[in-house]
């Protein structure tokens, strides 16, 4: 288990699934790692108690820093996202599922 209480099995599963940032889609592991290409752990819904494959993802340090503790749908309307073309249609499927669940009032 790591510092974020993500079990090893879940960490492996998410790393296999998220080879690119779930938000801006930049590829991780570039030959020269930059802040933008560095993978970080993300709670899509900002609740550290929700530790499952639906809420744990990997995103770049820039997106993670920008999102911070903001609500996902609010963050997607931010200038950061607008400038980078990040929206509900461009994010990874795991994020789209969270957005659909939120729209159904299940979050």
Wavefront OBJ file of the C-alpha trace (Angstrom):
o trace
v 0.000 0.000 0.000
v 1.308 3.484 -0.858
v 1.056 6.849 0.945
v -2.481 7.401 -0.386
v -3.781 4.048 0.949
v -4.230 2.714 -2.565
v -3.882 -1.084 -2.408
v -1.148 -2.613 -4.573
v -3.647 -4.460 -6.780
v -5.546 -1.229 -7.494
v -2.353 0.711 -8.121
v -1.291 -1.864 -10.753
v -4.750 -1.844 -12.347
v -4.888 1.953 -12.598
v -1.314 2.205 -13.915
v -2.206 -0.307 -16.648
v -5.376 1.617 -17.526
v -4.080 5.191 -17.339
v -1.024 5.534 -19.594
v -2.016 9.103 -20.355
v -3.475 11.906 -18.237
v -7.189 11.230 -17.763
v -7.834 14.933 -18.340
v -5.448 16.475 -20.899
v -4.400 13.136 -22.467
v -0.638 13.836 -22.377
v 1.418 10.639 -22.488
v 3.284 9.641 -19.337
v 6.876 8.467 -19.344
v 8.225 10.779 -22.018
v 11.965 10.424 -22.536
v 12.490 13.721 -20.707
v 9.995 13.860 -17.858
v 8.558 17.297 -17.232
v 5.917 18.516 -14.795
v 3.408 18.010 -17.562
v 4.400 14.398 -18.262
v 4.773 13.338 -14.606
v 1.954 11.043 -13.502
v 0.242 11.771 -10.179
v -2.556 10.023 -8.281
v -5.959 11.605 -8.576
v -9.235 11.200 -6.712
v -11.706 12.149 -9.433
v -14.306 12.843 -6.763
v -12.427 14.725 -4.049
v -13.043 12.216 -1.304
v -9.986 10.340 -0.042
v -12.285 7.682 1.411
v -13.387 6.577 -2.067
v -10.539 4.280 -3.043
v -11.735 2.186 -5.968
v -11.141 1.818 -9.696
v -13.995 4.242 -10.423
v -12.441 7.115 -8.456
v -8.663 6.576 -8.494
v -6.907 7.666 -11.664
v -3.621 9.079 -12.894
v -3.319 12.579 -14.241
v -0.418 14.901 -14.955
v 0.913 17.104 -12.178
v -0.333 20.227 -13.978
v -3.935 19.050 -14.179
v -3.808 17.702 -10.622
v -2.484 20.997 -9.307
v -5.078 22.986 -11.232
v -7.994 20.795 -10.134
v -6.908 20.660 -6.506
v -10.029 20.281 -4.341
v -12.405 21.705 -6.941
v -15.536 19.849 -7.917
v -14.904 18.057 -11.231
v -17.697 19.763 -13.193
v -16.704 23.187 -11.862
v -13.062 22.561 -12.743
v -13.994 21.521 -16.287
v -15.465 25.030 -16.706
v -12.248 26.728 -15.504
v -9.964 28.866 -17.649
v -7.268 26.191 -17.270
v -9.480 23.604 -18.967
v -10.836 26.001 -21.567
v -7.324 27.050 -22.619
v -6.288 23.398 -22.986
v -9.425 22.096 -24.675
v -10.301 19.862 -21.710
v -14.022 19.204 -21.392
v -16.538 16.456 -20.603
v -16.165 15.082 -24.128
v -12.354 14.935 -24.214
v -11.598 13.344 -20.828
v -10.915 9.628 -20.365
v -13.792 7.170 -20.049
v -13.253 6.719 -16.291
v -13.875 10.462 -15.846
v -16.890 10.406 -18.171
v -18.412 7.660 -16.004
v -18.022 9.822 -12.891
v -19.661 12.742 -14.700
v -22.596 10.539 -15.782
v -22.999 9.240 -12.228
v -22.998 12.830 -10.927
v -25.627 13.843 -13.497
v -27.814 10.969 -12.295
v -27.493 12.315 -8.765
v -25.666 9.251 -7.497
v -22.667 11.142 -6.121
l 1 2 3 4 5 6 7 8 9 10 11 12 13 14 15 16 17 18 19 20 21 22 23 24 25 26 27 28 29 30 31 32 33 34 35 36 37 38 39 40 41 42 43 44 45 46 47 48 49 50 51 52 53 54 55 56 57 58 59 60 61 62 63 64 65 66 67 68 69 70 71 72 73 74 75 76 77 78 79 80 81 82 83 84 85 86 87 88 89 90 91 92 93 94 95 96 97 98 99 100 101 102 103 104 105 106 107
